[in-house]
Amino acid sequence: MKHSVLLDTSFFIRLLNYNDPLQKNALAYYKYFLENNFIIKISTVSIAEYCVVGSINELPLKDLQIIPFNLDHGVKTGEFAEVIFSENKISSEKLKPRAIIPNDSKLFAQADLDQSITHFVTSDARSLSTYATLKKGSNPKFQMIDIQIPYYRTFGILDL
């Protein structure tokens, strides 16, 4: 089975902003994924987030497989959000009249349910923290990649 990665909104913000300090790392990861035949995925959730300040035409859609958010993702998101809220000691009273579900929970659910996704790629410290919280009460099937760490270290390639 081919491996695939789910890239989050922060990854694309870094990749497409040539003045961003992490742009070179994002670009190096992107090239590594393409050169090593990873299937590169983006969620419709990330597309929505990106389009708040950017345009869909800026995204490299020709290289990306788009994952629509569906019913199964919604159910898994609820399970993940329950773990995250519980671990963060957020009582059910604070969630009334309705819980606002963080997009991280939605993206994690999509990554978890897609059997080919091995990594979720981000530069967002909050996503990394939320993932660590989720792992305390659940066992997600994917690993996180923080693009602040160069790709060659993440994948055990000799320092370049």
C-alpha positions in Angstrom: 0.0 0.0 0.0 1.2 3.5 -0.9 1.7 5.8 2.0 0.0 9.1 2.1 0.1 12.3 4.2 -2.6 14.8 5.1 -1.3 18.3 5.0 -3.1 20.9 7.2 -3.8 24.5 6.5 -0.7 25.8 8.3 1.4 23.7 6.0 0.0 25.4 2.9 0.2 28.9 4.5 3.9 28.3 5.0 4.5 26.7 1.6 2.9 29.5 -0.3 4.3 32.4 1.7 7.9 33.0 0.4 8.6 35.3 3.3 7.7 32.8 6.0 10.6 31.4 8.0 9.3 27.8 7.5 8.7 28.1 3.7 11.9 26.3 2.9 11.1 23.4 5.2 7.6 23.2 3.8 8.9 23.2 0.3 11.5 20.5 1.1 8.8 18.3 2.6 6.5 18.8 -0.4 9.3 17.8 -2.8 10.2 14.8 -0.6 6.6 13.6 -0.7 6.4 14.0 -4.5 9.8 12.4 -5.1 9.0 9.4 -2.9 5.5 8.8 -4.3 3.5 9.7 -1.3 -0.1 10.4 -2.0 -0.6 14.0 -0.8 -4.0 14.8 0.6 -5.9 17.9 1.7 -9.2 18.1 3.5 -12.1 20.2 2.4 -11.9 21.5 6.0 -8.3 22.8 5.3 -9.5 24.3 2.0 -12.2 26.2 3.8 -9.7 27.5 6.3 -7.2 28.5 3.6 -9.8 30.3 1.6 -10.5 32.7 4.5 -7.4 34.7 3.6 -6.3 33.0 0.4 -7.7 31.7 -2.9 -8.2 28.1 -3.9 -6.3 28.9 -7.1 -3.2 29.3 -5.0 -3.3 25.7 -3.8 -1.3 23.1 -5.8 -4.5 21.0 -6.5 -3.0 19.1 -9.4 -0.8 17.2 -6.9 -3.4 16.8 -4.2 -6.1 14.3 -3.4 -9.1 16.1 -1.9 -10.8 14.4 1.1 -14.4 15.6 1.6 -15.7 15.6 5.2 -18.3 12.9 5.5 -20.7 11.2 8.0 -18.0 8.7 9.2 -15.6 11.6 9.8 -18.3 13.5 11.8 -18.9 10.5 14.1 -15.1 10.0 14.6 -14.7 13.7 15.2 -17.3 13.6 18.0 -15.3 10.7 19.6 -12.0 12.5 19.3 -13.5 15.8 20.6 -15.0 14.0 23.6 -11.5 12.7 24.5 -9.9 16.1 24.0 -12.5 17.9 26.0 -12.3 15.3 28.8 -8.4 15.5 28.9 -8.6 19.3 29.0 -11.1 19.0 31.9 -13.8 20.8 30.0 -17.1 19.8 31.6 -20.2 18.9 29.7 -21.9 22.0 31.2 -19.4 24.3 29.4 -20.3 22.6 26.2 -24.0 23.5 26.4 -26.0 24.5 24.5 -23.7 23.1 21.9 -20.0 22.2 21.6 -17.8 24.1 19.1 -15.7 21.3 17.5 -12.2 22.4 16.7 -11.1 21.8 13.1 -8.1 19.9 14.4 -10.5 17.2 15.6 -12.1 17.0 12.2 -8.8 16.7 10.4 -7.5 14.1 12.9 -10.7 12.1 12.3 -10.1 12.1 8.6 -6.5 11.1 9.0 -7.4 8.3 11.4 -10.2 6.8 9.2 -8.1 6.9 6.0 -6.1 3.7 6.1 -3.4 5.0 3.8 -2.5 8.1 5.8 0.6 7.6 7.9 1.3 11.2 8.8 -0.5 14.5 9.5 1.8 17.4 8.6 1.6 20.7 10.3 3.5 23.7 11.6 0.7 24.6 14.1 1.7 24.3 17.7 -1.9 24.1 18.8 -2.5 21.1 16.5 0.6 19.4 18.0 -0.6 20.1 21.5 -4.2 18.9 20.6 -2.7 15.7 19.2 -0.7 15.1 22.4 -3.9 15.5 24.4 -5.8 13.1 22.1 -3.1 10.5 22.5 -3.7 10.4 26.3 -7.2 9.0 25.8 -7.1 7.5 22.3 -4.8 5.7 19.9 -4.8 7.6 16.6 -3.4 5.6 13.7 -1.3 8.3 12.3 1.8 10.2 13.4 2.4 13.9 13.5 5.1 15.7 11.5 6.1 19.2 12.7 7.7 21.0 9.7 9.9 23.0 12.1 12.0 19.8 12.1 13.6 19.4 8.6 12.3 16.5 6.6 15.7 14.7 6.5 15.6 14.4 10.3 12.0 13.3 10.4 12.7 10.5 7.9 16.2 9.5 9.2 18.1 10.7 6.2 21.7 11.8 6.8 21.9 15.6 7.6 22.3 17.5 4.4 
